[in-house]
Amino acid sequence: MTNDRKKRKGAFRRLIDAIAAWENAMDYTPHHYHLERVGNLEREVLLLRNELRAIPALNNVSDRAKSASSPPAVAR
């Protein structure tokens, strides 16, 4: 197709070309799927971590576990 021919494309052909370009841009590959899935899992882990930190009973248990595992203080 020569340059003159490209310049004289009709409105319908330009519309078809635009739709084809949009379809190519929206192509969803397996790589995109995995990136999206990993991102969703990371967000869910952050939400669960924040929820666990918000529960005071669990925080007290973890504090007790830390203090029990530390060596006893020596009185002088």
Secondary structure, 3 states (H helix, E strand, C coil): CCHHHHHCCCHHHHHHHHHHHHHHHCCCCHHHHHHHHHHHHHHHHHHHHHHHHHCHHHHHHHHHHHHHHCCCCCCC
